Amino acid sequence: MFRKDEGQGSFDAFDTVNDLVDLGYEVGDADDHDELVPDIEEPADGSWVPPTAVERLLYRDKDDPDVSGYLSILATVGVYHLVAITDAHPEPRKRRPIIAEPSEGLRAMSVYTLDVLPRPHPKVVYEFTNLRGLVNLLTDVDVLLVNPGTPCQNILQLGDKMIRLMLQLHDEYWEPGYFSGRVLTRQSNATEPGPLLHGLACGAQLCATNGYAWNTTEHHGNGYSGELSLLERWWDVKVRDEWLEIQRRLLDRDVGTSAWDEVLHTRNRLADHFGRPIDGDQWRHGDESVIRQHVAQSGAPADPGANPELDQAIAHRGELIMKILNYEELFRVDGLLPDGGYVRSTAAWDLGRASAMARWGRSTRFCTQAEMFDALRELSQEAQRHYASWEEFGVGYILGRCIQFGGDISREWYTEAYEIHKILLSYEQSPWLTVPFR
């Protein structure tokens, strides 16, 4: 279905993927998708609540004759512009943005900030660009409309002076990943409390890692092309069927955590049986005993030395047990676990990523809104089945992340997750303080 692009970009050129576009229409047409552009009215009493600080600052500066302040915000966060899905492309120069002609001889282009965008549409998409990339799209444009149809809209007359200012502010303010590591919560245009919001809260760690608001199902993330690139680069997902497979495996905790949880389950059973913590030797011996008994019941050789493959598997499980014990010691030193505390499940690692995958499925048009909602509800229930609190969920997620990425606790895989975990437990607008776990 995809044909490789010989030009720039790590995935397929959009002008050659009509089959994919047709499939996207078929999937998306199952949804109600009337919204193409934002339509947010300002209350007559002026009590509009902007979704995030970005829109609040734009609202503050929209009437200032000196547009430098307004543009500096756009230079920091970047903008999204509307493109027919057939004209999308990872390189801004290769896109064909939708240009309006409100009057003869006047050409206008609309751009938007992320958190005012409507839900994803099957035939038109929003592409992301910074101000320098935007300038490349404005060659034949006379007027730039920023957030039209919202209370923080602005009309910018283009010309050489304005273009120079945009490039200057881009160079001064643009920093990729500016919001990474921050917990962003929409104050409006957000998902209402309930199972969907709880399912989104399960993905808060990844949202904070990537720098996007956690409390919305209307996800556009890196822009259409950027989201496709992300799924291909990190998940090898290029088409709907691959998305369906990985989403199902994450919901079943079968990407990594089910194998790890088998080992943890042995310790859980021993600790529950004896009513006290189990040391490493007891855990390893208990795990080995369970495995050898299971194999013996099947009729296969189970004694040490009689079955090399079994011996190797047991050795690998012993290595995993030692890694987990080392992580847990670090967690106790850093206050993630109490003295004598331990992790009972790493299910949060797959479930947290399942929450993000549900949103990525919508941003790439690989799933319907209903499929996204079903996934969020299911993972919410699974999280509540495996954990008793957000704190416990978060530590399970961190342990899974550490195991997944090779076991080097000195690297950012741990330190980044640890810092975000602490923020989620302290920031007053964090989902872990505002959304009840049960």
Protein Blocks (a to p, Z undefined) as FASTA:
>chain_A
ZZcdfbecjbdcfklmmmmmmmmmmmmmmpccfbfbdcddddfklpaccfblmlmmmmmm
mmgmblmlmmmmmmmnopaddddfklgcfblklpccddddfbghiacdddddfklpccdd
fkbccddddfklmmmmmmmacbdcehehiakbccddddfklmmmmmmmmmmmgcghklgo
iacddfbhiacedjklmmmmmmmmmmmmnopafkbcbdgkjojklmmmmmmmmnopabfk
lmmmmmmmmmnopmmmmmmmmmmmmmmmmmmmnopacdfklmmmmmmmmmmmmmmmnopa
fbehiamklmmmmmmmmmmmmmmmmmmmmmmmnopacehiacfbfklmmmmmmmmmmmmm
mmnopacfklmmmmmmmmmmmmmmmpcbfklmmmmmmmmmmmmnoopakbmklmmmmmmm
mmmmmpmkbfklmmcfZZ
